[in-house]
Amino acid sequence: MTNVFAVGVGPGSSKYVTEIVKDIIQNCDVVIGYKYTLKTIESLLGGKEVYEVTMKDQEDTYQKVARTLGEKKLVIPFTGDVNFSESEVVDRLVEIFGKIQIVPGISAVQVAAARSQVPLDKSRVITMHVTTSIEDKKLDLQKALIDGYSVVLVPRPWPRMPEKHFMQSEIAKYLKRNGFDTSRLKVHVYEFLTTEKETEFVGTVQELEGREFSDLSVMVINQTKLESYINFKD
């Protein structure tokens, strides 16, 4: 049995934290997480040893806790679902702590698909939110759209390095440069999903050019057509 847990705590609202994740957090000793993620579960953190980290200092904190953890139970919470857009961090946790238990959560991708009424089984889900190259993912985006799929996409904020910054405006310009008629592609953009700050933009991909959105945003390019079971009756 492991005493290290990586758990998903949902997109932002505490209402989207699952009961099993609540139980794990309430019964742990140490919590390491980002500010926004910790805010989601702040009501569960009383009496815990809590470390708030950033991308810059998380490595030092993981190493420090690993040296002193002993038999204490550690939880590393992730916004959304641990199994989506977090593999680089999870892989590092395995390298540091050895065996860990992963407990899924509700992803912003799922919520965005539901809000826009775009079924995931007729879509391609793509995350650009990685530190490695996204060139293959850009090609995946093109192929998905050419093949007629809807796309649920997590963009990549990197304002300090414009060549790596690939948010909604950059995505719109990229698609136009590659021959897509972005004036005909329907899109939804959601920010701060499930929180009281949640916003929704509905329009075309072309209209995203020059617009700025939060780092905590998800976009859905909607090419879905109604296809109910009634259409397939003999």
Salt bridges, closest charged atoms under 4 A:
GLU19 OE2 - LYS22 NZ 3.47
GLU42 OE2 - LYS39 NZ 3.29
GLU49 OE1 - LYS72 NZ 3.36
GLU59 OE2 - ARG92 NH2 2.60
GLU95 OE1 - ARG92 NH1 2.87
GLU135 OE2 - LYS138 NZ 3.27
ASP147 OD2 - LYS143 NZ 2.68
GLU198 OE2 - ARG115 NE 2.89
GLU200 OE2 - HIS188 ND1 3.23
GLU209 OE2 - LYS176 NZ 2.90
GLU227 OE1 - LYS122 NZ 3.52
